[in-house]
Amino acid sequence: MNTIYIPEGYKPVLDEYDTQRAIAYIKETFQEEFASALNLKRVSAPLFVTEESGLNDNLNGYERAVSFDVPAVGADAQVVHSLAKWKRLALKRYNFNVGGGLYTDMNAIRRDEDLDNVHSIYVDQWDWEKVITRENRNSEYLKLIVRAIVRAICDTNDRLHVRFPQLRVELDREVSFITSQALEDMYPDLKTGSQREKAYVKDHHTACIMQIGGALRSGKPHDGRAPDYDDWQLNCDIFFWDEVLGRALEISSMGIRVDEAALDYQLRVSGCDDRRALPFHKMLLAGDLPLTIGGGIGQSRLAMLMMGCAHIGEVQSSIWDHETVAACEAAGIRLL
């Protein structure tokens, strides 16, 4: 189902030309701040992988990948949903050491996405991955990395204000951490994870919700997670409060990745034991891949947040249903 929300009295802050300049500035500046904060090197990444490799992100398990045959190779390929698994394999192949990591531009097509102000079938994000030690596999290290990412975002926003002083979005540097179970306990009358996120982030402005994927005491997970990249006890989502839309805006999904034991457990409870036969999963279960932390940071979402935009289509070029196009045109929202 597609929905569109038009904030009352909304007008774009920047004209068409400055909008494009600001998008470019945000991307260039954040990459610089982010790579420095986490000691990451930029690498090239695939737009598609073979289906048989098991490297595509299965997301919540029901999204259909865009697939096509490659006659010259004799295999079927899939446009990536994300690079969650590919990055970990790349760290091994490129001989990255503990403390080092990579980031890349990830472009994806998520054909089954419901469309609204912050969701598009076109996904652009910075995918990143960093080699860690087994001793780093704990919640305190996860929080340390989250704080570094939030600082990089806020530093970028501060620099943006110098370049474009007409932009006035303020971001809170103080991160409030909470587990998905504590969040459910805090809001027993709210039935969905997104409702609880909105209530919490409205009060705390910058928040990190941890431990996403496994069933809560209610019997339902806070949100879906594939079983074969994040450790459900050591992952999180980072949110900022979006004043223009009056909602919690997820900027990053990330986490410490599964080790052998966590993968074995999560495949079993998810009913995904068939994946054990895939090349990537065989390597991981055998202990042949480095221990890592990683995630994705939405490029268009970050731009729309900092620029005070009402619709993600103002900062990226995608396709939209006729109702959305008509509503945006009537409200003066410029879709690229």
Secondary structure, 3 states (H helix, E strand, C coil): CCCCCCCCCCCCCCCHHHHHHHHHHHHHHHHHHHHHHHCEEECCCCCEEEHHHCCCCCCCCCCCCCEEEECCCCEEEEECCCCHHHHHHHHHHCCCCCCCEEEEEEEEECCCCCCCCCCCCEEEEEEEEEECCHHHCCHHHHHHHHHHHHHHHHHHHHHHHHHCCCCCCCCCCCCEEEEHHHHHHHCCCCCCHHHHHHHHHHHHCEEEEECCCCECCCCCECCCCCCCCEEEEEEEEEEEEECCCCEEEEEEEEEEECCHHHHHHHHHHCCCHHHHHCHHHHHHHCCCCCCEEEEEEEHHHHHHHHHCCCCHHHCCCCCCCHHHHHHHHHHCCCCC
